[in-house]
Amino acid sequence: MSTLTIQLPDGVASQLRECAAREGVTVDQLLSAAAAEKLSAMLTVEHLRERARQAKREDFLAFLNGSPDAPPLRGDEL
C-alpha cells in the first residue's frame, strides 16, 4: 500500500466524511474505491480509443453489409 497526502477543499472533505459514515466505511476506503473506479473508467476509454485507431472502415462496412436489411425490433425505433 502507498500513502498519499492530499489537500481537499473543506466542503469536499466534509462530504467525504459524511458519505463514508453513511456507507459504513472509512474515508480511506471510500477514496480508494473512488480512485479505482475512476481509473477503471479512464483506462476503458483509453482502450476503446486505441481499438478505434486500429479499426478499418472497410471491415466496418463489410460487417454492416452482412447484417439483414430488416426493420428495427419493436421498441428499438428511432
BELURWO-V162904 format. One record per run of one state. SS is the DSSP state (a for helix, b for strand, c for the rest). FROM is the first residue (numbers start at 1). TO is the last residue. Records with the same first field share a line. If there is no record, write none. Layout:
BEGIN
SS->FROM-TO ; FROM-TO
END
This chain:
BEGIN
c->1-9 ; 24-26 ; 55-56 ; 66-78
a->10-23 ; 27-54 ; 57-65
END
